[in-house]
Amino acid sequence: MDLREVAEKRADAKIKFEENLYKYLIVNVILAIVSFVFLKSFWLLVFVMFFWGIGVLSDFFEAYSFEDIMGINYRERKIQEELSKMGE
């Protein structure tokens, strides 16, 4: 996998996260207004925020954190660490 493909993959993951975050915020604001004005309860809002929030959080980790830590070269880095420990 060349450098451009890796960059495209990272950019796509970040775009996916940002789009999902904006949708999450917009829908939850609308649900909050509906919940406060019409329903007088918060169970729908909490339910949606929690489960959709898990998806947004996983998109965040995919786009910004785990890819850097456990990315494409993670296995190769671990192999090199083991080789250096063994003296090769």
Buried (B, 14 or more C-beta within 10 A) or exposed (E): EEEEEBEEBBEEBBEEBEEBBEEBEEEBEEBBEEBEEEEEEEEEBEEBBEEBEEEBEEBBBBBEEBBEEEEEEEEEEEEEEEEEEEEE
